[in-house]
């Protein structure tokens, strides 16, 4: 069956949507594998005991980690179902895939935006964490003149008069993650729209086939 609709300017919609679904599967399968492979390192980093900040508890970290893993694995399964539906040109299955994909796209959109906004508003705290780690790695805390600053009602401020390196690092990290979040969500939304375009195209083709069958039946009745 031929399609006149295109995605990415020149790719036939069916081929383009299949490639997008395959890329979605590869991306989230890779992310899930990385989360499993580096789980110990992520756990140590997130639950690191610092002088200036309270770390995440192991229970909270595991809850967040396995929630992401469960969502990513489910999205991989949805992508596999989508690829099968596209190959089979199964109209109802493609429609289900379209709806399920939009659910995950919007879920990831809100989650990534929320995490980035939190990171942006808390960047001063992360500068403080960075400075504390810097002090520990450079043995600054063992210096007799080293002192942290305790502000009533607020977290402890790490010592050190020059925090320019940490400020620059966190600022670049905020900008970099912001660009990644924007590009990631733009691609996700475009791919979701393309899958919807394919679902509509498949529906129109099915309706066109039904009209052709009805016309043929009507002509055969008249000829009889």
Secondary structure, DSSP 8 states (H G I E B T S, - for coil): -----EETTTEEHHHHHHHHHHHHHHHHHHHHHHHHHTHHHHHHHHT---SSS----HHHHHHHHHHHHHHHHHHHHHHHHHHHHHHHT-HHHHHHHHHHHHHHHHHHHHHHHHHHHHHHHTHHHHHHHHHHHHHHHTTGGGSTT---B--TTS--B---S--HHHHHHHHHHHHHHHHHHHHHHHHHHHHHHHHHHHHHHHHHHHHHHHHHHHHHHHHHHHH-
